[in-house]
Amino acid sequence: MPKRIFSGAQPTGNVHLGNYLGALRNWVALQKEYESFFCIVNLHAITVPQNPKVLAGKTRDLARIYLAVGIDPEVSTIFVQSEVAAHAELTWLLNCVTRMAELERMTQFKEKARTQENLGVGFFDYPVLMAADILLYQTDLVPVGEDQKQHLELTRDIAIRFNRDYGETFRVPDAFIPKVGARIMSLADPSKKMSKSDAESEAGCIMLLDDADAVRRKFKRAVTDSGTEIRFNARRPAISNLLTIYQLLTNKTEKEIEQHFNGKGYAELKEELADVTIRFLKPFQERVRDIDDDKLEGILKLGAERADAIARATLAKAKANMGLIRATGVRASKTHST
């Protein structure tokens, strides 16, 4: 049997080029080698307040994007997290073996807690839900960005502890982090990851549904480093970020790219980068528009059924191993009226 992979994205904000180059692009490649489960993690989305109508629409939009980038529903399982009840139920079981101190150490929680008051319990517990997502499918490999490595390490710790205390139940997953493109940085601030939640995302992100004019405008305004040489260099993060995007969209080597831009200026780099991005986005956007509601609904329904069958089997094993089984041999007491 092929090994399994699981990954998911939240249906919040707009999906950007960094999401594609850092995650979705790898999912498309990995589905050819692994039994793949790709989830729209809408339960994670509600750890912060959401407009219900907007969330429902964004969930469908993200499913269309999964399909348009090349995730094949005949090969991979595509589903909405909330449609598989085992995700929420296993989270409670795992909560009971997770330490408070482990969650308090999570970097994302600490950063959010410093800037926002009255965080919900769901945000604090977010990593345990993520662990449940992964462990339900006996996942071997999890494609994650650098910012999610800590959460995956917690998932591994929870699985190992559960297996030790209650018997072999979960497969302990490994991370898959691509060598190139794991972190695409903001065009406005190359010290920050390109993020749809960033206040400056309009300037710093190329959205997958941006039109050609918006793409050209954003690349034209992208910040650059001092100097004029166009080469990959960790000490020059702005230019290296632009070159990494170019490399991932053209599949050229670093040497080929540096030779191509030898003697050229930043304006030419930005113009060519806009051209290759627009050539990529145009057919992608056409594919998004071609996916009608009925087709989408059928794909998500079938995906949820596939996912539910596997998730329920894992959940049943976890519950049995914890002793959460119906008592047998006990008769219901009779009531008598007087």
N, C-alpha and C positions, 0 to 999 in steps of 0.2 A: 504494500500500500504506500502511496506517496505521502510524504510528510505534509502536515497542515500548517497554514498560516492564517492569522487573524489580524485585521486592523480596522480602524474606523475613523471617521471625522465627524465633527459637530456641525449641525445644520444652522450655523449662526454666521452673520456677516456675509461677505461675498468671497468665493473661492478665488485665490490669486495664483499667479505664476509660480510663486514659491511653493505653494501647496502641491502643484502639479510636478515640478522638478524635484522636490524633496520627498514626495510620498507617492502620489497617484501614478507617476511614470514608472516607479518601481513595482507598484502593485500589478500593473499591466504585464510587466515582464515576468514577475514571479508566478502569476497564475498558470503559466505554461509548465512550470516545474512542480508546483505544489497544489494540494487540495486547498482551495482558497475561500475564506469567509470575509466579506467586506460589509461593514455595518455602518448605518447612519445612526450615530450615537446621540439620539435626542434626549435620553435620560440624563446624560452628562450636561446637555445644554441647559436644562432647567435648574442646575445648581446655582445659577444666577437668574434673576427675573427675566421673563421673556413675554412678548406679546403673543398670545396663543395663535391667532390667525397668521401672523408673520412666521412663527415657528413651523406651523403646518406647511405653509408655502415653501419655506426654505428647505424643509425635509424633502419635498418632491423635487425641488430644483437640484439639490445635491445628488439625489438618485439619478437624475438625468445626466448630470456631469460625470458620475461614475461610468455610465454607459457610453457617453460620448467620447471619453478619453480612451476607451478600448477595453474596459472590463466586460467580459463576455458572460452573460447569464447562463449560457449553456455549459460553461466551464466552471465559473465561480458562483458562489452563493451570495447574493446581494439582498440585504434585508434591513428593516427598521428595528432598532433595538427594543423599543417599547412593545413591539408585536410579539416578543418572545418573553413571557413572564418569568422564565427561569433566571434571567439576568438580575432582576430585583430580588428574587427569593434567595439565590445563592449569595448575594451581597450580604444579607443578614447573617447567614451561616458564617461567612468569612469575617464579618465584623466581630464575631465572638472568639476569633483566634488572633485578631490583629491587635497590636499594642497601641495605646494612645500615644506613647512617646514616638512610635514609628511615624504616625501621621503628623505629629507636631514638627517633625524634622523635614517634611516635604517642602522643597524650595518654593514651589508655586503657592502653597498655602501661606508660608511666611511672608512672601512678597505681597500677596493680596491683603493679608491681615495688617500690614504696615500702612496701607493706603486706603483701606475701606473698612468702615465700621459695620457692625451687625451682619457679618457674613453668616450665611445659613449653614446648618449642620451638613447639608448635602455637599457643599464645597469642601469642607473639611474631610468628608468621607469619600470624595471623588476617587482617590486611588484604589479604594476597596472595590468600588463598582467596576473600575478598569480591570482589576484582578479577576473579578467574576466573569467579565466579558471574555477574557482570554482563556481562563481555565475551563469554562464550560465546554469548549470545543476541543479539549485535549490538544492544545496548540503546541507545535514544535518551534515555530519561528514567528517573531513579531517584528514587522517593519516599523521602526520608530526613529524619530529625530533625536538629536542630542538632548533636547529639553524633556524628553519622556523616559530617558534611561533610568532615572531614579525611580520612577513609578514601576517600571518593569522589574527592577531589582527587588522592590517590595513585593511584587507579584510572585517572584521566584521564592522569596523568603516565606510568604504565606503558604504557598504550595508545599514547600519542604516541611514546614511546621505541621500542616494539616496531615500530610502523609505520615509523619513521625508519630503524631498523637492518635490518629484514627485509622491508620492503615492506608495502603497505597490507593490513592484516589485520583490524583491529578498528575498529568504530565508537566514537568518543569520546563518552561519555555526559554528559548534563547532569543537574543535580539539580532535583528538584521539592520545594520546601519550602512547605507551606501558610502563608498569611498569618495565619490564626488557628488556634490549637490545636496548633501544632507541638511545644510543650512544656507538658504538663499537670503541675503541680507536686504534691508530696506534701501531703496534708491535714494531716499532722503537722508538716511543716517546709517551708514554701513556698519556701525557698532551694534545695531539692533537687527534682530531677525525680521524679515518681511512678515508682517502680521496683520490679519484682517481686523483685529481688535485694537490696533494702534491708532491713537488719535490722529496721527499724520498719515494714515493708510492711503488716503486719496492721492497723496504725492509719492508715497514710498512703495506702493504696490501696483503691479500690472494685474488687473482683474481679468479672469478668463473670459468675461463677457464684455470687456472694453472694446470700443470701436477703434478703427485705425487712427483717427485723429487723437484720441486719448492716449493711445500707446506711444505715438510719436512725441506728444507733448511731455509725457512723463519721462521718457528716456532723455529727451533734450534737456530737461531740468535736473536730471540725476547728478548728484554731487560727484566730484572727482578728487583725486589726490594731487598734491603738488608735483611738478615735473611734467614731462611730456612723453616718456617712454611707455609703450603699451606692452606690458609683460605681466605674467602671473608673479605676484610677490606678496607674501603674507604681511609685509610691512606697508603695503599700499592696498588696504582692504577695499576701497571704493572701486578701483579699476579691476582688481582681481574678481570682485563680485560680478561686474559686468561681463568680464571674460568667461567666468564660470557659466553664466546664463547662456552666452553665445555658444560655448562648448557643448552644453547639454542639448541645445536646440539643433545644432549642426552635426554632432557626433564627430567633430574633428579633434585631433590631438592638441595638446598644449603647444608643441613645437610648430605644428601646421598653422595654428592661430597666430602665434607670435610672428612667424614669417609673413603671414598674410597682412598683418597690421604694421609691419616694420616700415618706418618712415611716414606713417599716417598719423593724424591727429585725433584728439578725443571726439571732435564733431563727427568725423568719419566713422569711428567706432560706434557712436550712439545711433547714427543713421542706419548703418548696416544691421545693428542689433534690433532696431525697430522693424526693419524690413523682414528679418527672419522670424521675428515674433508674430508679426501680422500674417505671414504666410502659414505659420502654425495655427494661429487662432481662427482664421477664416473657415476652414473646413470643420474644425471642432465646433464652432458656433452653429454652423449649418446642421450638424448632427444633433445638437441639443434641441433645435427647433423642430426636427423631424420626429421626435419621440412623443407620441400622443398620449393622452391620459389613460386610455384603456390599456395600451401596451405596457405602460409603466406600472399600472395597478396589477396587471397579471404577473409581471416579473417580480414585484415586491411580495405578492401573495405567495407565489411559489417559493421564493427565497425564505420567507418566514416559516413556511411549513418544513422545508429542509432543515433549517437551523433549529427549529423547535424540537424536532425528533432527536437530534443529537444532544441538544442542551438538556432535555428532560431526562435522558439516560444518565448523563453525568450528575445532574441534580439528585436523581433517585439514589445513585450510588453514594453520594456525599451524605444524604440524609440517613440512609441505612447505616453507614459507617459511624455516624454520630449518635445512633440509637433513636433517631426520629422516625419510628415505624409504628404502625397501628398495633395496639395490643391484641393478642389472639387468645382465644379460650375464655373470654370474659363475657358473660351474658348480660344483656341490658336489664336493669332492674325494672320490675313491673310496678305500675302505680295502680292503686285501688281507690275507687270513689266510694264515698260513704253515703 
